[in-house]
Amino acid sequence: MHWPNGISTLAATMDMPAFVRGLMTAADQLCMPFSNVEFKPIRGYIYQSFTPYSTDPTEMNQRMVDMQAQMGKHIPGLLDRWRDEYEPEVRSINDETLNGDYNKLGDRDLAELLQLLVDKREREGELHFLAVFPAMGSVMFYEQVYTHLFGEPAADEHLLLLQGFPNKTVEVGVGLWQLAMEARRRPQVMALLGRVEPSALPAALKESVEGSAFHGAVDEFLTKYGLPGNELDMASPTWKEDPTTVYKLIREYASRDDYSPEDEFKSLVAAREAREQLLMDRLSGAGKPVDVFQQALTSAQQYLPIQEDHNFWIDQQGVAVQRVPVLEAGRRLNAAGRLADPADVFFLRYDELQDALRGGKGDLPAQVAERRREREENRGLKPPDALGTPLPPEAEENPMLAKFFGGQPPKSPDPRVINGNGASAGRVTGTARVILSLDEGDRLRSGEILVCPATMPPWTPLFGIASAVVTDHGGVLSHTAIVAREYQIPAIVGTKVATTLIRDGQTITVDGSAGTVKLED
């Protein structure tokens, strides 16, 4: 779900192990019901394995009791803790990494600094899960309370009460829309958007006063929001480095007259508040505990801003800022004739990079050439969903993981119907646009249905273009599901097979309430 197109060698050996160590530190503090988590790159794709805390039912039950007690301590005030403690610490770590004066360091000093960065990334991983695990736990508890008071929710209707709160992900989409509206007020800019390739727009805009002013507005946007890349990988250039994706999205937004994210957000908030009041009135009229429901709901409403804001600061910026010192190392190895290009550094393992900076004489070009070949070969593969020994049929699925990653949907007996997890209600028939990478996001046209492996926050502006979303991966608490509900478009997540079975340009019907995709032709 996070790396549908694979991961670079350096990210898999430098960033990921540190992040997983942080995960385990947080898991120990929260008494999570697993004893180990392993993230393993296989043919460039990441597989994960959770080892249960115990196979003894008594020990496992006690662990669950301990976890609930820890969650009860962490959930109250979690959003305030994120904003007042966790986020400032993460931003400080990112700022230090981004603004370091690396060219004054010797090679060995740079190697030591990279290891310090790994330690900081481990801390970001700890903060990530100290925020996310309790936030997810609060949703699980809220779901239990909701079901007890109102019955089994239809089409995840209870999750609509968790939507409509300010968050960084939607904020980025609004910023792009505002740039598009600014472009529409400038005829020369609109003319350039229509005839110049997005990659050439920065240079073309600077040739006129009006264009230069708009280019300055885009630069201001990139200063605030330009650190994510199109992939969740330090090897992926950021929007600030290569704003092509940003200009593609501005061009598409500027072509629309029927969309205002600010109006849609107000509508979403109004709908949430009206639904919340209706349920409160129902409870009060039936003599049921309004205060219990209100407490559970308030706790669960922390999930959306925590999920999307941690994504922005830790998952995106925390990854992206590592490019700065790593590329400095790549430039040095390039200048010394050890690498043909500074960006080849991302094909090295972390231990190889450390060795090279400390005077090692390994054959780096040969390693890079072999791994580049392997990457191209691996990207032509369709990696299986699981490797190794499957769980026995009677094994219980972890409900928290299923909500985020998505469970296995039942296979439809009708070959024209694909089952998935209904994540956002509504029914839409339209043209499927199968997009495997954000690099090709400009192929999506207004009103088409986005079909993709999964989405991460940089994909969010596409939700303002699509009429519905269908993914291979993800559950009802995944980024795709959250953002689809924010944009009030139908979504089916976790189909496992959408990008394989749906043809680009095919007419399909997405039913977010039923959790089905019908192939119409």
C-alpha positions as CSV (number, residue, x, y, z in Angstrom):
1,M,0.0,0.0,0.0
2,H,2.9,2.4,0.8
3,W,5.3,1.2,-1.9
4,P,3.2,-0.2,-4.8
5,N,6.0,0.5,-7.3
6,G,8.8,-0.9,-5.0
7,I,11.4,0.8,-2.9
8,S,15.0,2.0,-3.5
9,T,17.8,0.0,-2.1
10,L,19.0,2.8,0.1
11,A,15.6,3.6,1.6
12,A,15.0,-0.1,2.3
13,T,18.3,-0.4,4.2
14,M,18.7,3.0,5.8
15,D,15.3,4.5,6.4
16,M,13.1,1.5,6.9
17,P,15.0,-0.5,9.6
18,A,15.3,2.7,11.7
19,F,11.6,3.4,11.3
20,V,10.7,-0.2,12.3
21,R,12.8,0.0,15.4
22,G,10.8,3.1,16.3
23,L,7.6,1.1,15.7
24,M,8.7,-1.6,18.1
25,T,9.7,1.0,20.8
26,A,6.2,2.5,20.6
27,A,4.6,-1.0,20.5
28,D,6.3,-2.0,23.7
29,Q,5.1,1.2,25.4
30,L,1.5,0.5,24.3
31,C,1.6,-3.2,25.0
32,M,0.6,-4.0,21.5
33,P,-0.2,-7.7,20.9
34,F,2.8,-8.6,18.8
35,S,6.4,-9.3,19.8
36,N,8.1,-8.5,16.6
37,V,7.5,-6.8,13.2
38,E,9.7,-7.5,10.2
39,F,9.7,-5.4,7.0
40,K,11.6,-7.3,4.3
41,P,12.4,-6.1,0.8
42,I,11.9,-9.0,-1.7
43,R,12.6,-8.2,-5.4
44,G,12.3,-4.6,-4.5
45,Y,8.8,-4.9,-2.9
46,I,8.2,-4.6,0.9
47,Y,6.6,-7.5,2.8
48,Q,5.7,-7.3,6.4
49,S,5.2,-10.0,9.1
50,F,3.7,-9.5,12.6
51,T,4.7,-12.1,15.2
52,P,2.0,-12.5,17.8
53,Y,3.0,-11.7,21.4
54,S,2.2,-15.2,22.5
55,T,0.6,-18.4,21.3
56,D,-0.8,-19.0,24.8
57,P,-4.4,-17.8,24.9
58,T,-4.1,-16.7,28.6
59,E,-1.0,-14.7,28.0
60,M,-2.5,-13.1,24.8
61,N,-5.7,-12.2,26.7
62,Q,-3.7,-10.5,29.4
63,R,-1.7,-8.6,26.8
64,M,-4.9,-7.3,25.3
65,V,-6.0,-6.2,28.7
66,D,-2.7,-4.4,29.2
67,M,-3.0,-2.8,25.7
68,Q,-6.5,-1.5,26.5
69,A,-5.2,0.0,29.7
70,Q,-2.3,1.8,27.9
71,M,-4.7,3.0,25.1
72,G,-6.9,4.4,27.8
73,K,-4.0,6.5,29.0
74,H,-2.9,7.7,25.6
75,I,-6.2,8.4,23.8
76,P,-7.4,11.4,26.0
77,G,-5.8,14.6,24.7
78,L,-4.0,12.7,21.9
79,L,-4.5,15.4,19.3
80,D,-3.3,18.1,21.6
81,R,-0.3,16.0,22.5
82,W,0.4,15.6,18.7
83,R,0.2,19.3,18.1
84,D,2.0,20.5,21.2
85,E,4.7,17.8,21.6
86,Y,5.1,15.3,18.8
87,E,4.7,17.5,15.7
88,P,7.0,20.2,17.0
89,E,9.7,17.6,17.7
90,V,9.3,16.1,14.3
91,R,9.5,19.5,12.6
92,S,12.6,20.3,14.5
93,I,14.3,17.0,13.4
94,N,13.2,17.7,9.8
95,D,14.4,21.3,9.8
96,E,17.8,20.3,11.2
97,T,18.2,17.7,8.5
98,L,17.0,19.9,5.7
99,N,19.1,22.9,6.6
100,G,22.4,21.2,7.6
101,D,25.6,22.7,6.3
102,Y,26.9,19.4,4.9
103,N,29.5,20.7,2.5
104,K,31.8,21.8,5.4
105,L,32.0,18.2,6.7
106,G,34.7,15.7,5.9
107,D,33.6,12.4,4.4
108,R,33.9,10.5,7.7
109,D,32.0,13.3,9.5
110,L,29.3,13.1,6.9
111,A,29.1,9.3,7.5
112,E,28.7,9.9,11.2
113,L,26.0,12.5,10.6
114,L,24.1,10.1,8.4
115,Q,24.1,7.6,11.3
116,L,22.8,10.4,13.6
117,L,20.1,11.0,11.0
118,V,19.2,7.3,11.2
119,D,18.8,7.6,15.0
120,K,16.6,10.6,14.5
121,R,14.5,8.7,12.0
122,E,14.0,6.0,14.6
123,R,12.6,8.6,17.0
124,E,10.2,9.8,14.3
125,G,9.1,6.2,13.9
126,E,8.4,6.0,17.6
127,L,6.4,9.2,17.5
128,H,4.5,8.1,14.4
129,F,3.1,5.0,16.2
130,L,2.6,6.7,19.6
131,A,0.2,8.9,17.7
132,V,-1.3,6.5,15.1
133,F,-1.9,3.3,17.2
134,P,-3.9,5.1,19.9
135,A,-5.8,7.1,17.2
136,M,-6.7,3.8,15.5
137,G,-7.7,2.3,18.9
138,S,-10.0,5.2,19.5
139,V,-11.8,4.4,16.2
140,M,-12.1,0.7,17.2
141,F,-13.7,1.7,20.5
142,Y,-16.0,4.2,18.9
143,E,-17.2,1.6,16.4
144,Q,-18.0,-0.8,19.3
145,V,-20.0,1.9,21.1
146,Y,-21.8,3.0,17.9
147,T,-22.8,-0.6,17.1
148,H,-24.0,-1.2,20.6
149,L,-26.2,1.9,20.6
150,F,-27.4,2.0,16.9
151,G,-26.8,-1.4,15.5
152,E,-24.3,-2.5,12.8
153,P,-23.5,0.6,10.7
154,A,-24.5,0.4,7.0
155,A,-21.8,1.1,4.5
156,D,-19.5,2.5,7.2
157,E,-21.9,5.4,7.9
158,H,-20.4,5.9,11.3
159,L,-17.1,7.0,9.8
160,L,-18.8,10.0,8.3
161,L,-18.9,11.5,11.8
162,L,-15.0,11.4,11.8
163,Q,-14.8,13.6,8.6
164,G,-14.6,17.3,8.0
165,F,-11.7,18.4,10.2
166,P,-8.8,20.6,9.0
167,N,-5.7,18.6,8.1
168,K,-2.5,19.1,6.1
169,T,-3.5,16.7,3.2
170,V,-6.6,18.6,2.2
171,E,-4.8,21.9,2.9
172,V,-2.4,21.0,0.1
173,G,-5.2,20.3,-2.3
174,V,-6.9,23.6,-1.4
175,G,-3.6,25.4,-2.0
176,L,-3.3,23.9,-5.5
177,W,-6.9,24.9,-6.3
178,Q,-6.2,28.5,-5.1
179,L,-3.2,28.6,-7.5
180,A,-5.5,27.4,-10.3
181,M,-7.9,30.2,-9.6
182,E,-5.0,32.7,-9.6
183,A,-4.0,31.3,-13.0
184,R,-7.6,31.8,-14.3
185,R,-7.3,35.5,-13.4
186,R,-4.2,35.8,-15.6
187,P,-4.9,35.3,-19.4
188,Q,-1.2,35.0,-20.3
189,V,-0.7,32.3,-17.6
190,M,-3.8,30.4,-18.9
191,A,-2.4,30.5,-22.4
192,L,0.9,29.1,-21.3
193,L,-0.8,26.3,-19.3
194,G,-2.7,25.3,-22.4
195,R,0.3,25.1,-24.8
196,V,3.5,24.5,-22.8
197,E,4.5,21.2,-21.4
198,P,4.3,21.3,-17.5
199,S,8.1,20.5,-17.2
200,A,8.9,23.6,-19.3
201,L,6.4,25.9,-17.5
202,P,8.8,27.4,-14.9
203,A,11.1,28.8,-17.6
204,A,8.3,29.9,-19.8
205,L,6.5,31.8,-17.0
206,K,9.6,33.8,-16.2
207,E,9.6,35.4,-19.7
208,S,6.7,37.8,-18.8
209,V,5.8,40.0,-15.8
210,E,2.4,38.3,-15.4
211,G,4.0,34.9,-15.7
212,S,6.8,35.7,-13.2
213,A,4.3,36.8,-10.6
214,F,2.5,33.5,-11.0
215,H,5.8,31.6,-10.9
216,G,6.5,33.4,-7.6
217,A,3.1,32.3,-6.2
218,V,3.9,28.6,-7.1
219,D,7.3,29.0,-5.5
220,E,5.6,30.2,-2.3
221,F,3.4,27.1,-2.4
222,L,6.4,24.9,-2.9
223,T,8.2,26.4,0.1
224,K,5.2,25.4,2.3
225,Y,4.2,22.1,0.7
226,G,6.9,21.1,-1.8
227,L,8.8,18.5,0.2
228,P,6.8,15.3,-0.7
229,G,7.9,13.3,-3.7
230,N,5.6,11.3,-5.9
231,E,6.8,8.1,-4.2
232,L,7.3,7.5,-0.4
233,D,11.0,7.1,-1.0
234,M,14.1,9.3,-0.4
235,A,15.1,8.4,-4.0
236,S,12.0,10.3,-5.3
237,P,12.7,13.9,-6.3
238,T,10.5,16.3,-4.3
239,W,7.9,18.6,-5.8
240,K,10.2,21.5,-5.0
241,E,13.1,19.9,-7.0
242,D,10.8,19.0,-9.9
243,P,7.4,20.9,-9.8
244,T,6.1,19.2,-13.0
245,T,3.4,17.3,-11.0
246,V,2.3,20.6,-9.4
247,Y,1.9,22.3,-12.7
248,K,0.0,19.3,-14.2
249,L,-2.5,19.6,-11.3
250,I,-2.8,23.4,-11.6
251,R,-3.6,23.0,-15.3
252,E,-6.3,20.4,-14.7
253,Y,-7.9,22.4,-11.8
254,A,-7.8,25.6,-13.9
255,S,-9.9,23.9,-16.6
256,R,-12.8,23.3,-14.2
257,D,-15.8,25.6,-13.4
258,D,-17.7,23.1,-11.2
259,Y,-15.4,22.6,-8.2
260,S,-14.5,24.5,-5.0
261,P,-12.8,22.5,-2.2
262,E,-13.6,25.2,0.3
263,D,-17.4,24.9,-0.5
264,E,-17.1,21.1,-0.4
265,F,-15.4,21.3,3.0
266,K,-18.1,23.5,4.4
267,S,-20.7,21.1,3.1
268,L,-19.0,18.1,4.7
269,V,-18.8,19.9,8.1
270,A,-22.5,20.8,7.9
271,A,-23.4,17.2,7.0
272,R,-21.3,15.8,9.9
273,E,-22.7,18.2,12.5
274,A,-26.3,17.5,11.3
275,R,-25.8,13.8,11.5
276,E,-24.1,14.0,14.9
277,Q,-27.0,16.1,16.3
278,L,-29.6,13.6,14.9
279,L,-27.9,10.7,16.6
280,M,-27.6,12.7,19.9
281,D,-31.3,13.4,19.7
282,R,-32.1,9.7,19.1
283,L,-30.1,8.7,22.1
284,S,-31.7,11.3,24.3
285,G,-35.2,10.4,23.2
286,A,-34.5,6.7,23.9
287,G,-33.0,7.4,27.3
288,K,-29.6,6.0,26.2
289,P,-26.2,7.3,27.4
290,V,-25.5,10.4,25.4
291,D,-22.3,11.1,27.3
292,V,-20.8,7.7,26.6
293,F,-21.4,8.1,22.9
294,Q,-20.1,11.7,22.9
295,Q,-16.9,10.7,24.7
296,A,-16.2,7.8,22.3
297,L,-17.0,10.0,19.3
298,T,-14.8,12.9,20.5
299,S,-11.9,10.5,21.0
300,A,-12.3,9.0,17.5
301,Q,-12.6,12.4,15.8
302,Q,-8.9,12.8,16.6
303,Y,-8.1,10.2,14.0
304,L,-8.4,12.2,10.8
305,P,-6.1,15.1,11.6
306,I,-3.6,12.8,13.3
307,Q,-3.5,10.4,10.4
308,E,-3.1,13.0,7.7
309,D,-0.9,15.4,9.6
310,H,1.6,12.7,10.7
311,N,1.6,11.6,7.0
312,F,2.6,15.1,6.0
313,W,5.3,15.7,8.6
314,I,6.7,12.2,9.3
315,D,5.9,10.0,6.3
316,Q,6.5,12.6,3.6
317,Q,8.8,15.3,4.9
318,G,10.7,12.9,7.2
319,V,11.6,10.8,4.2
320,A,12.2,13.7,1.8
321,V,14.6,15.7,4.0
322,Q,17.0,12.7,4.0
323,R,17.7,13.4,0.3
324,V,19.8,16.5,1.2
325,P,22.7,14.8,3.1
326,V,22.4,11.6,1.0
327,L,22.7,13.6,-2.3
328,E,25.7,15.4,-0.8
329,A,27.3,12.0,-0.2
330,G,26.3,11.1,-3.8
331,R,28.0,14.2,-5.2
332,R,31.2,13.5,-3.3
333,L,31.3,9.9,-4.7
334,N,30.6,11.2,-8.1
335,A,33.3,13.8,-7.9
336,A,35.7,11.1,-6.8
337,G,34.8,9.0,-9.8
338,R,33.1,6.3,-7.6
339,L,29.6,7.0,-9.0
340,A,28.6,8.0,-12.6
341,D,25.8,10.2,-11.2
342,P,25.1,11.5,-7.7
343,A,21.6,10.0,-7.8
344,D,23.2,6.5,-8.2
345,V,23.7,6.7,-4.4
346,F,20.1,5.4,-4.0
347,F,21.1,2.1,-5.5
348,L,23.6,1.5,-2.7
349,R,22.9,-0.3,0.5
350,Y,23.4,1.8,3.6
351,D,26.4,-0.2,4.8
352,E,27.9,0.2,1.3
353,L,27.4,4.0,1.5
354,Q,28.9,4.1,5.0
355,D,31.9,2.0,3.8
356,A,32.5,4.3,0.7
357,L,32.5,7.5,2.9
358,R,34.9,5.9,5.3
359,G,37.4,5.0,2.5
360,G,36.2,1.6,1.3
361,K,37.1,0.6,-2.2
362,G,34.1,-1.5,-3.3
363,D,33.1,-1.6,-6.9
364,L,30.1,0.8,-6.6
365,P,29.4,1.2,-10.4
366,A,29.0,-2.6,-10.8
367,Q,26.6,-2.7,-7.8
368,V,24.6,0.2,-9.3
369,A,24.4,-1.3,-12.8
370,E,23.2,-4.7,-11.4
371,R,20.6,-3.1,-9.2
372,R,19.3,-0.8,-11.9
373,R,18.9,-3.9,-14.1
374,E,17.1,-5.7,-11.3
375,R,14.8,-2.7,-10.6
376,E,13.7,-2.6,-14.2
377,E,13.1,-6.3,-14.2
378,N,11.2,-6.2,-10.9
379,R,8.9,-3.3,-12.0
380,G,7.6,-5.6,-14.7
381,L,6.4,-8.1,-12.1
382,K,3.0,-8.4,-10.4
383,P,4.2,-9.2,-6.8
384,P,2.0,-11.7,-4.9
385,D,0.0,-10.3,-2.0
386,A,1.7,-12.7,0.4
387,L,4.8,-14.9,0.6
388,G,5.6,-17.7,3.0
389,T,3.3,-19.9,5.0
390,P,-0.3,-18.7,4.9
391,L,-2.3,-18.3,8.1
392,P,-4.7,-21.1,8.9
393,P,-8.3,-20.5,8.0
394,E,-9.3,-20.3,11.6
395,A,-6.7,-17.7,12.5
396,E,-8.3,-14.4,13.6
397,E,-7.5,-11.3,11.6
398,N,-6.2,-8.4,13.5
399,P,-9.1,-5.9,13.3
400,M,-6.8,-2.8,13.6
401,L,-4.6,-4.0,10.7
402,A,-7.6,-5.0,8.6
403,K,-9.1,-1.5,9.0
404,F,-6.0,0.1,7.8
405,F,-4.5,-2.4,5.3
406,G,-7.8,-4.0,4.2
407,G,-8.9,-7.6,4.6
408,Q,-9.3,-10.1,1.8
409,P,-12.6,-9.4,0.1
410,P,-14.8,-12.4,-0.9
411,K,-14.4,-13.4,-4.6
412,S,-17.4,-12.5,-6.6
413,P,-19.2,-15.3,-8.5
414,D,-20.0,-12.9,-11.3
415,P,-16.8,-12.3,-13.4
416,R,-18.1,-8.8,-14.2
417,V,-18.1,-7.8,-10.6
418,I,-15.1,-7.0,-8.4
419,N,-15.5,-7.0,-4.6
420,G,-13.6,-4.7,-2.3
421,N,-14.1,-2.7,0.9
422,G,-16.7,0.0,0.6
423,A,-14.9,3.0,2.0
424,S,-17.1,6.0,0.9
425,A,-20.7,5.7,-0.1
426,G,-22.2,6.7,-3.4
427,R,-22.7,5.2,-6.9
428,V,-21.0,6.4,-10.0
429,T,-20.7,5.0,-13.6
430,G,-17.9,6.4,-15.6
431,T,-14.6,5.8,-17.5
432,A,-11.9,4.0,-15.6
433,R,-8.4,5.6,-15.8
434,V,-5.8,3.1,-14.6
435,I,-2.9,5.0,-13.1
436,L,0.0,3.1,-11.6
437,S,2.1,6.1,-10.6
438,L,1.5,9.8,-9.8
439,D,3.9,10.6,-12.6
440,E,1.1,9.8,-15.0
441,G,-1.6,11.5,-12.9
442,D,-2.2,14.0,-15.7
443,R,-4.0,11.3,-17.7
444,L,-6.9,11.5,-15.3
445,R,-9.6,13.8,-16.6
446,S,-12.5,15.5,-14.8
447,G,-15.3,13.0,-13.9
448,E,-13.2,9.8,-14.7
449,I,-12.8,7.1,-12.1
450,L,-9.3,6.8,-10.6
451,V,-8.1,3.1,-10.5
452,C,-4.7,2.7,-8.9
453,P,-2.7,0.4,-6.6
454,A,-3.1,2.8,-3.6
455,T,-2.9,6.5,-2.9
456,M,-0.6,8.5,-0.5
457,P,-1.0,12.2,0.4
458,P,0.6,13.6,-2.8
459,W,-2.2,11.9,-4.8
460,T,-4.9,13.9,-2.9
461,P,-5.4,16.6,-5.5
462,L,-6.6,13.9,-7.9
463,F,-9.6,13.3,-5.7
464,G,-10.8,16.8,-6.7
465,I,-10.7,15.6,-10.4
466,A,-12.0,12.0,-10.1
467,S,-15.7,11.0,-9.7
468,A,-14.7,7.9,-7.7
469,V,-11.7,5.9,-6.6
470,V,-10.9,2.2,-6.8
471,T,-7.7,0.7,-5.3
472,D,-5.9,-2.6,-5.0
473,H,-4.8,-2.0,-1.4
474,G,-6.1,-0.4,1.7
475,G,-8.9,-0.6,4.3
476,V,-11.6,1.8,5.5
477,L,-9.1,3.8,7.6
478,S,-6.5,4.1,4.9
479,H,-5.5,7.4,3.3
480,T,-7.6,6.6,0.2
481,A,-10.7,6.0,2.2
482,I,-10.3,9.0,4.4
483,V,-9.7,11.4,1.6
484,A,-12.5,10.0,-0.6
485,R,-14.9,10.7,2.3
486,E,-13.5,14.2,2.6
487,Y,-14.1,14.8,-1.1
488,Q,-17.5,13.1,-0.9
489,I,-16.8,10.7,-3.8
490,P,-17.5,6.9,-3.8
491,A,-14.5,4.7,-3.1
492,I,-13.8,0.9,-3.1
493,V,-10.4,0.0,-1.5
494,G,-8.5,-3.3,-1.1
495,T,-9.9,-5.1,-4.1
496,K,-6.5,-6.7,-4.6
497,V,-7.1,-7.0,-8.4
498,A,-8.5,-3.7,-9.7
499,T,-5.5,-2.6,-11.7
500,T,-5.2,-6.1,-13.2
501,L,-8.8,-6.7,-14.2
502,I,-10.0,-3.2,-15.1
503,R,-8.9,-1.9,-18.5
504,D,-7.8,1.7,-19.0
505,G,-10.8,3.5,-20.6
506,Q,-13.3,0.8,-19.6
507,T,-16.8,1.8,-18.4
508,I,-17.3,0.7,-14.8
509,T,-19.8,1.3,-12.1
510,V,-18.5,2.0,-8.5
511,D,-20.9,1.3,-5.7
512,G,-19.3,2.5,-2.5
513,S,-22.2,1.3,-0.3
514,A,-22.1,-2.2,-1.6
515,G,-18.3,-2.4,-2.0
516,T,-18.5,-3.5,-5.6
517,V,-17.1,-2.5,-9.0
518,K,-19.1,-3.7,-12.1
519,L,-17.4,-4.0,-15.4
520,E,-20.0,-2.5,-17.9
521,D,-18.2,-3.4,-21.1
